[in-house]
Structures are given as structure tokens and as C-alpha cells.
Amino acid sequence: MKLKIILFSVCLLFLNLSASARVSALTYYATPAELPVAEIISSFRLYQVIADLQLSVPSVVKFPLDGSSGSFAVLETESNTFQPYNVTSELTKVPFTVESGNADDPFLNDGNNNTFAEYALVDAGGENTAVLTFSYSRPISTYQLKFSLADNVQLPDAVSVVELGGNLERILINRKALSNSAVSFPASNASSFRVIFYYRQPLRISEIGFNDTAGRTAQKYLLFLAGPGLNYHVYSSAEVVPYIRLPESADLRAGAETVEIAAPPKVLNPFFKEADSDRDGIADKRDNCRDIHNPDQADVNRNSRGDACEDFDLDGVLNGKDNCPDKPNRLQQDSDRDGAGDHCDSTENRIIERFPYLPWLGIGIGFLIVALIFKTAISPK
């Protein structure tokens, strides 16, 4: 009976060791440490203030970005907590105005085919003209004019298109007869044009514009969920993006009530500190080894790369992390755990090397213990 108990105990010990080995083989990914709010803020060079939104219910706030990329941080100032955000990109046409009769006519490019600008017959028995001047916010590349007419309106007889540039004018087409509402002409790149329609029947134009072959421009927007009575700071231009733990995010694309505002002015962050990733007191932009702590900035070969970031012994381990930087030791063995790799350790701290007989003594003691256990197990009562 004692022998069975001993064997059962040995089996349990073996299973426990096996389970421990399997658990130790698992790879764990640690969550980065959460930094204090003040330290996170100090990573960003600029910020924008969003206040007095006059909201009655939680709403998605949307404002355009100025083309800057990278990460942002949205801080609710009342609770001093960071909020989730989203950056979207929307394709937009180059804005333009159409002047007709010395006044802008918004109906000509309002995106609504149910509205129109009307040009009456001044000369009921002869030819009439409608002169439209287009002004784009930037030069466009175009080869085609497109327009749509109100219902039951006859096409004009002909059209002329003129490119305007300062005091110079260039005729692209002159009195071209119309068979449809798309007019092609030699390619042009300009921001201003004049279009002249020649017509003998009442003319009603719903929409009109030039086809920009350069395509639409992409405008980025930042969106976040804002609460009534709350104010926010939006931080940007971080040298090194810190880890920020955020609460659960709302679905900012789900058609919630959206308040679009103009981009607030950017202000220099008075708490900004230059990034020091390895915390060695040397700012990243001046650190010759940004990711490894090396306050001495040692550079023995004067190649502008710190010795801590070199691999002199070519074993795949950088000097700053190598326990034996002058001799290849890819596995970084350090049996006595004194910080000096075995390949470089001249002082032997391992007790079994100091006393070579100890392993044999341990084996002998173990053999005696096993013999005593078996003797006890098989001895008669």
C-alpha cells in the first residue's frame, strides 16, 4: 500500500512539473503602462480648444483637419479624461462660384436639379446671349463643360468657352453648335472661365460646371462624441505617440446628430516636452541611441551612432543589451546571474564550479533517499 502511495505521489509531481512547463512556454503580451494625463499632454506640441458647443444632447462633433497626419488626443477638460475619436476622409469638389449678370447665381451649382437660373428672351425675334463667369478656388485641369436644363427646355443654339488669366483671354471653343449638354474643348488649366450661350428660346439652366480631370480633393475630418456643457482640448503634433487608454467608443459613423464646426486655431502647448524615449536625459532629436538608455552618449568609433546601439561582436544583440559586448554570445548565457555573460566572466561564481564534487554528492544522497523509501515500502509490518 505504501508503494502505491509513493508511486501516486511521484506521478502527481510529474504532472505538476509538466503543467508548469506548458504554462511557462506561453507568451504573454503586457499592456503598456498607463501614463498620467499630464505626461501624455506633454508629448504633443499643439492643441485646439473646443468650447461652448451649446449641445442639448450628446452629439458627434466634426471639424476639418489642415492636412496634418499622425495621432491626436481628445481631452475632456471637466473630467480630465481622454475620449475616443475617429479621422475620416471625404472627397470634395474644388469650390467655385458662377456669376451671371454681375451677381453670383447660387442656383447654378447648388446640387439641386429642381432649382434653376432663368434667362429670358431680350430679343424675341433674334439671338440672345447668356454670359456666365466661373471662378474656382484653385486652378483646375479640364477639357469639358457639363450642364443640365430644366424640364422641357430646348438646348441653346451654340456656346463659346474662354479661359481667363489676368489680362489675357484664350478662346477654347467659339460658337460651337450644341447637340447635347456636354461640351468638349482643348485641355485647359485655369481657375477662371467665361461661358457664353447663344439661344432663341427661353433658357433655364439647373446645374453647370467644368469636369475637373485632376479629380476631387480629399479633406480629412476629426470626429468625436461631445456631451452637453462639456469642453475639450484636441492635441496634435506628437514627436512620440504615447499609449492612451480610452473608454468604449461610440459608432461615430452611425448617423448620430452631427455638429460640424470650423477648425479651431492651433495653439502652442505650454506643457510640451521634447521626446526622450529611453529616458536618459537626452532628447530624441539629439540622442545618438534613441531606444537604449545611454546618458554618456559614448561613440568610440565616431560614426554618430551611440555605442549602445552598435553590435561590435556581431552576435545579433546590441551592445547596450549584450552581457558580453566584445565576444559573440547570441544566447546570452549567464549561469551565475552576475550580469556578465559566461563568455566574458573571468570570476566564477557558480558553487558547483568551486566545489566540483557537489554534483556527485547530491546524486549519492538522492540514491540513498530512494533506497530508504523502497525499503520502507516493502518491509513487512
C-alpha positions in Angstrom: 0.0 0.0 0.0 2.8 2.4 0.9 4.5 1.7 -2.5 1.2 2.7 -4.3 1.1 5.9 -2.3 4.7 6.7 -3.2 4.2 6.0 -6.9 1.0 8.1 -6.9 2.8 11.0 -5.3 5.6 10.7 -7.9 3.0 10.8 -10.7 1.4 13.9 -9.3 4.7 15.6 -9.0 5.5 14.8 -12.7 2.1 16.1 -13.9 2.6 19.3 -11.9 6.0 19.9 -13.4 4.7 19.2 -16.9 1.8 21.7 -16.4 4.2 24.3 -15.1 6.4 23.8 -18.2 3.5 24.3 -20.5 2.4 27.4 -18.7 5.9 28.9 -18.8 6.0 28.3 -22.5 3.0 30.6 -23.2 3.7 34.1 -24.5 2.2 36.9 -22.6 1.7 40.4 -24.0 1.8 43.0 -21.3 -0.5 46.1 -21.7 1.7 49.2 -21.7 1.7 51.2 -18.5 -0.9 53.9 -18.4 0.7 57.3 -18.2 -0.5 60.2 -16.1 -2.6 62.8 -18.1 0.0 65.5 -17.6 2.7 63.3 -19.1 0.6 62.4 -22.1 -0.2 66.0 -22.8 3.5 67.0 -22.7 4.0 64.7 -25.7 2.0 67.0 -28.0 3.3 70.3 -29.4 0.0 71.9 -30.3 -3.6 71.9 -29.2 -7.0 73.3 -30.1 -9.8 74.5 -27.8 -13.4 73.4 -28.4 -15.8 75.1 -26.1 -19.3 76.5 -25.8 -20.8 74.0 -28.2 -24.4 74.7 -27.0 -25.4 71.0 -27.2 -28.7 69.7 -25.7 -27.9 66.0 -26.3 -24.6 64.1 -26.9 -23.6 64.8 -30.5 -20.8 64.0 -32.9 -18.5 67.0 -33.4 -16.8 67.2 -36.7 -14.2 69.7 -37.9 -11.7 69.7 -40.8 -8.0 69.0 -40.3 -5.4 71.0 -42.0 -3.7 68.1 -43.7 -1.5 67.2 -40.7 -1.2 63.5 -40.2 -0.4 61.4 -37.2 -2.2 60.8 -33.9 -4.4 63.1 -31.9 -5.7 63.1 -28.3 -9.1 64.5 -27.3 -9.2 65.5 -23.7 -12.5 66.3 -21.9 -11.4 69.1 -19.6 -14.1 68.7 -17.0 -13.3 65.1 -16.1 -9.7 65.3 -17.3 -10.1 62.1 -19.3 -9.3 61.2 -22.9 -12.1 60.4 -25.3 -12.2 58.2 -28.4 -12.1 59.9 -31.8 -12.1 59.0 -35.5 -10.4 60.5 -38.5 -12.3 60.3 -41.8 -11.5 61.4 -45.3 -14.1 62.8 -47.7 -13.7 63.6 -51.4 -14.7 67.2 -52.1 -15.0 69.2 -55.4 -13.0 72.3 -55.9 -15.3 75.1 -54.7 -16.4 77.6 -57.4 -18.9 80.4 -58.0 -20.8 81.3 -61.1 -21.5 85.0 -61.8 -24.4 85.8 -64.1 -25.4 89.4 -64.8 -22.7 90.8 -62.4 -24.1 88.7 -59.5 -23.4 85.3 -58.1 -26.1 82.8 -59.1 -26.2 80.0 -56.4 -28.8 78.0 -58.2 -26.3 77.1 -60.9 -24.2 74.9 -58.6 -26.3 74.1 -55.6 -26.6 70.4 -56.4 -30.3 70.6 -56.8 -31.8 69.9 -60.3 -35.2 71.3 -59.1 -33.8 74.8 -59.0 -32.6 76.8 -62.0 -31.4 80.2 -63.2 -33.7 81.7 -66.0 -32.5 83.8 -68.9 -35.4 85.4 -70.7 -35.7 86.5 -74.3 -34.5 90.1 -74.6 -34.8 89.9 -78.3 -37.8 87.8 -79.1 -37.1 87.7 -82.8 -33.3 87.3 -82.8 -30.4 85.8 -81.0 -29.9 86.2 -77.2 -26.8 85.6 -75.1 -26.2 84.5 -71.5 -22.8 85.2 -70.2 -21.5 83.1 -67.2 -18.2 83.7 -65.4 -16.7 80.8 -63.4 -14.3 81.4 -60.5 -12.6 78.3 -58.9 -10.8 78.4 -55.6 -7.7 77.0 -57.3 -6.7 76.1 -60.9 -8.4 73.0 -62.3 -7.5 70.8 -65.3 -10.4 70.4 -67.6 -11.4 69.6 -71.1 -15.2 69.5 -70.8 -18.2 71.7 -69.7 -21.4 69.9 -68.5 -24.7 71.4 -67.8 -28.3 70.4 -67.2 -31.5 72.2 -68.2 -34.9 72.4 -66.5 -37.7 70.2 -67.8 -39.0 70.9 -71.4 -36.3 73.5 -72.1 -34.6 73.5 -75.5 -30.8 73.3 -75.9 -29.1 76.6 -76.7 -28.0 77.0 -80.3 -24.3 77.4 -79.6 -21.7 78.0 -76.9 -18.3 79.7 -76.5 -15.8 78.9 -73.8 -13.0 81.3 -72.9 -10.1 80.7 -70.5 -9.4 83.8 -68.3 -6.0 84.6 -66.9 -5.3 88.1 -65.7 -5.4 90.4 -68.6 -5.2 87.5 -71.1 -8.0 85.6 -72.6 -7.8 82.3 -74.6 -10.7 81.1 -76.7 -11.2 77.3 -76.2 -14.2 77.0 -78.5 -16.1 79.6 -80.4 -19.8 79.4 -81.2 -19.9 75.6 -81.2 -23.3 74.2 -82.2 -24.8 72.1 -79.4 -26.3 68.6 -79.8 -26.1 67.6 -76.1 -25.3 69.1 -72.7 -21.6 68.0 -72.7 -19.2 70.4 -74.4 -15.6 69.2 -75.1 -12.7 71.6 -75.9 -8.8 71.6 -75.9 -7.4 70.8 -72.4 -7.0 73.8 -70.1 -5.6 74.6 -66.7 -7.1 77.7 -65.1 -9.2 79.0 -62.3 -11.5 81.3 -64.2 -13.6 80.8 -67.3 -16.3 82.6 -69.3 -19.1 80.7 -71.0 -21.4 82.3 -73.5 -24.6 80.6 -74.5 -26.4 81.7 -77.7 -30.2 80.9 -77.6 -33.5 81.8 -79.3 -35.9 80.1 -76.9 -36.2 80.8 -73.1 -33.2 79.3 -71.3 -33.3 77.7 -67.8 -30.1 76.1 -66.5 -30.3 73.9 -63.4 -26.7 72.9 -62.9 -23.4 73.7 -64.7 -19.7 73.1 -64.1 -16.4 72.1 -65.6 -15.2 68.5 -65.4 -12.0 68.6 -63.3 -9.8 65.8 -64.6 -7.4 66.2 -61.6 -10.2 64.7 -59.5 -11.7 65.7 -56.2 -9.6 66.7 -53.3 -9.5 64.6 -50.1 -10.5 66.5 -47.0 -9.8 64.9 -43.6 -12.1 65.4 -40.6 -11.8 64.6 -36.9 -14.9 63.3 -35.2 -15.7 62.6 -31.5 -18.7 62.4 -29.3 -19.2 65.5 -27.2 -21.6 65.9 -24.3 -23.7 68.9 -23.3 -22.0 71.5 -21.3 -18.5 69.9 -21.8 -15.4 71.4 -23.2 -12.5 69.7 -25.0 -8.8 70.1 -26.0 -7.6 68.4 -29.1 -3.9 67.7 -29.0 -1.7 67.1 -32.1 1.8 67.0 -33.5 3.4 64.5 -31.1 7.0 63.6 -31.5 6.4 60.2 -30.0 2.8 59.0 -29.7 2.1 57.8 -26.1 -0.2 55.0 -25.1 -3.6 56.3 -24.1 -6.2 54.1 -22.5 -9.6 55.1 -23.9 -13.2 54.2 -22.8 -15.6 52.4 -25.2 -16.1 54.3 -28.4 -19.4 55.2 -29.9 -20.1 54.3 -33.5 -19.3 57.7 -34.9 -20.5 56.7 -38.4 -24.0 55.6 -37.4 -25.9 58.7 -38.4 -25.9 60.4 -35.0 -26.6 64.0 -34.8 -23.5 65.7 -36.2 -22.4 69.3 -35.4 -19.8 70.5 -38.0 -17.7 73.4 -36.8 -14.8 75.4 -38.3 -11.3 74.2 -37.4 -10.3 75.9 -34.1 -7.0 77.7 -34.2 -3.9 75.8 -33.1 -2.1 77.0 -30.1 1.4 76.0 -28.8 1.2 73.7 -25.9 3.0 75.3 -22.9 3.5 71.9 -21.3 5.2 70.3 -24.3 8.5 68.5 -23.7 10.8 67.1 -26.3 10.5 63.3 -26.6 13.1 61.2 -24.7 12.1 57.6 -25.5 14.8 56.0 -23.4 14.6 58.5 -20.5 18.3 59.1 -20.5 18.0 62.9 -20.3 18.9 63.3 -23.9 16.1 64.4 -26.3 15.4 62.0 -29.1 16.4 64.6 -31.8 19.9 64.8 -30.2 20.2 61.3 -28.9 22.7 59.1 -30.8 20.9 56.0 -29.5 17.2 56.8 -29.0 15.9 53.5 -27.8 18.6 52.4 -25.3 19.5 54.3 -22.2 22.9 55.9 -22.7 23.3 59.2 -20.9 27.1 59.2 -21.6 26.4 59.2 -25.4 29.6 57.2 -25.9 30.6 56.8 -29.6 34.0 55.3 -29.7 34.2 55.0 -33.5 32.7 58.5 -34.0 30.1 57.3 -36.6 27.3 59.4 -34.9 25.7 56.2 -33.7 26.0 55.5 -30.0 28.0 52.5 -28.9 24.9 51.2 -27.0 23.1 50.9 -30.4 26.1 49.2 -32.1 26.7 45.4 -32.2 30.5 45.2 -32.1 30.7 41.4 -31.8 28.1 40.8 -34.5 26.0 38.3 -32.4 22.7 40.0 -33.1 22.5 41.6 -29.7 23.1 45.4 -29.4 25.9 46.4 -27.1 23.5 48.2 -24.7 21.7 44.9 -24.1 24.7 42.5 -24.6 26.1 40.9 -21.4 29.3 40.3 -23.3 29.7 43.0 -26.0 33.1 42.0 -27.2 32.6 38.3 -27.7 29.8 36.7 -29.7 27.2 35.1 -27.4 23.9 35.1 -29.1 22.2 33.1 -26.3 23.4 35.5 -23.6 24.3 32.7 -21.2 24.9 33.9 -17.6 24.9 30.9 -15.4 25.8 32.7 -12.2 23.5 35.6 -13.0 26.0 38.3 -12.2 25.3 40.3 -15.3 28.5 39.3 -17.1 28.0 36.7 -19.8 29.7 33.3 -19.4 31.9 34.1 -22.4 33.3 37.2 -20.6 33.0 36.1 -17.0 36.5 35.7 -15.5 35.2 35.3 -12.0 33.4 32.0 -11.4 30.5 32.4 -9.0 28.8 29.1 -9.6 29.1 26.9 -6.5 29.3 23.7 -8.5 32.4 25.0 -10.3 34.0 26.0 -7.0 33.2 22.6 -5.5 33.2 20.0 -8.3 32.3 17.1 -6.0 28.9 18.6 -5.1 27.0 17.1 -8.0 28.2 13.7 -7.2 27.4 14.2 -3.5 23.9 15.2 -4.5 23.4 12.1 -6.7 24.6 9.9 -3.8 22.3 11.5 -1.3 19.4 11.2 -3.7 20.1 7.5 -4.3 20.2 6.8 -0.6 16.8 8.5 -0.1 15.2 6.5 -2.9 16.6 3.3 -1.4 15.2 4.1 2.0 11.8 4.8 0.6 11.7 1.5 -1.2 13.0 -0.4 1.8 10.3 1.2 4.0 7.6 0.4 1.4 8.5 -3.3 1.1 9.3 -4.0 4.7 6.7 -6.3 6.5 4.7 -4.8 9.2 
